């Protein structure tokens, strides 16, 4: 076996980084070296699986409160692009100067630093999608961004200036901006993908990103030993919403439901104050969902793919709370597949929430659809299959470097 060096460029968000960790762990078990280029706050998670880290300090902000528009997301994208140009790319080029990776794994948000570095190194590339993928027929950006926003235009201007300085021709510039690669690994079941029938063999849907062994599964204990359980979370990006957690408490006040809430770091005092000591409610800044999920009758969550798939892996129906344009895409797909109910976070009331939870918890149709999707996602192979694919691509390379697998010829998306 030939040991290869794999570099991983990922957007510094839990929903982007966490889905890659088990893939990287499997690659390391197969004998390869893995180095992440990543915000220092994720360093401990990465080194825990045996990977190395080239770290930087990201200045990016979270999505936050209120109504999130395409322009808001575009502004965050502009901030990260500037960080990629000014911080991430120079840091990577310096760190890998004498240790060039044969392969670069990256997500769409990291395309600038990953593709620029891979081009200079002559490294092969694989794009990872920890969310719905893009091709010539479907692009999430078309649903997130309503036309060309001011921030998106600034992004395009910055990239155009960069490509001009690199003396890049028009055709190469167009392919540099593509939404996808010639090798793409999508970390969700294909049935969840909008227009999934249009995705060809350039895409491998591996179903999920969950490790085979999840320590502590089912270890949570019901305080009263009876009554249905709802796991409630808004993830890591949009959880600064004590009113949401208050609505949850009010929705089930006086019922036999027990609520397990993960409210996010720093939010515990405000959320506990809002709950006013209500019975049948326990709050945590964070907890491992697999400890609770075997006991849950329903999962109320933001529309993050990782949380949704973890719930489905335990056969649990969803109530998806949407705040952003991407959330609405995932919420719509949840309802189309019969996996649960989607509710707008901006129009949420305790009554609507209670009705939705009761509906998904008692629907035989939803249980069947969740079971069907669970079977599909587990059968797709998960991180082990993704790692074996990547290992196979690495094995095709010549002993001296990646010349046998040339840098990818990007294709322009219809977006």
C-alpha positions, 0 to 999 in steps of 0.5 A: 500500500502506498501512503498518500497525502490528502489535504482537506479544505472545508468551510469552518462550520460544524455542519461542514466539518463534522461530516468529513471526520469519519471519512478522514478517519477511514482514510487514515486507517487505510494508511493515508495521511490527512491534513485539514486546512481549518479554523483553529477551533476545530483542531481538537476534533480533527487531531482526535481522529489522527489527522493533522491541522494547518490552522488559522483563526477565522473571523466569519460570523454565524447566521444569527437571528432574524430573517435570513435572506440570500443577501445576508448569506451572500455577505457571509460568503463575501467575508469568507472569500476575502478570508480565503484570499488573504488568510487561508490560501497563503497559509496553505501554500506556505504550510504545504510547500515541502509537503504537497498533497496528492489529493485535495478534498473540499466543499463548494464554499472552499472552492477558491482556496482549494482549487487555486492551491490544487492547480498550483500543486498539480494535485487531483481534486474531489468535491464533497457535498455535505448537503444537496449537490449541484450539476447542470440541471440543479444548483442550490444557489438558484434557490438561495440567491434571488438574482445577483446580489451586491455581495455576489457581484463583489465576489465575482469581481474579486475572483475575476481580478484574481484570475486576471492576475493569474493570467487565466484565459476565459475558458479556464476562468469559467470552469474555475467558477463551476459548482461541481467537480468531475469527481463528487461525493455527496453525503446524503441519500440520492432520494433526498437530492432535488432532480436526483435522476439528472446526476450521473456517474460523476457523483457518488451518493454515499448516504450519510456521514455517520460513524459505524460506532457511536459510543453512548448510544441510548445511554440517556435515561428518561427522568420519569421513565414514561411518556413520549420524548421529543429531542429539540435543537436548532443546531449551531448557526441559528440557535440564538432564539430563546423565543423558539425554546419558549414556544416549545415549552408552552406547546407541551405544557401540561402534557405527558411529553418530555422535552430534551433541548440542546439550546447551544453554547451560551444560551442556557441561562436565557432559555432556562429563564424563559422556561420558568422551571416548567416540568417535563423539560431538560435543557443542555448547551449541547449533548450527543444526539445518539444518546437520546435518539433511541428514546425519542418519538419525534425530532424537532430540528433546524434544517441541517442535513447532518441532524436530519440524517442522524435522526432518520438513522434511528428511524425518527420522524422530523419536524423541520424548522426553517429560517434560511433559504437553504432550510426551506429547500431541505424542509420542502424535500422532507415533506415531499419524501414524507419524512415529516413536517416543515414549519417556518420558524418566523411563523411558529406558534406553540399550537402549530408546533404541538400539532406537527409533533403529534402528527409525525409521532403518530403517522404510520405513513411517515414511519414507513417513509422514514424507514425506507429512507433509513434503509437507503442511506445505510445501504449507500455505504456511508463514510466507509464507502466514501473512503474506499472510493477516495482510496481507489482514486489515490491508488490510480496515481503514479508512484511519483505523484498525481500525474496519472490523475490530472487536475480536474477539468471543471464543468460549468454549472447551469447557475 
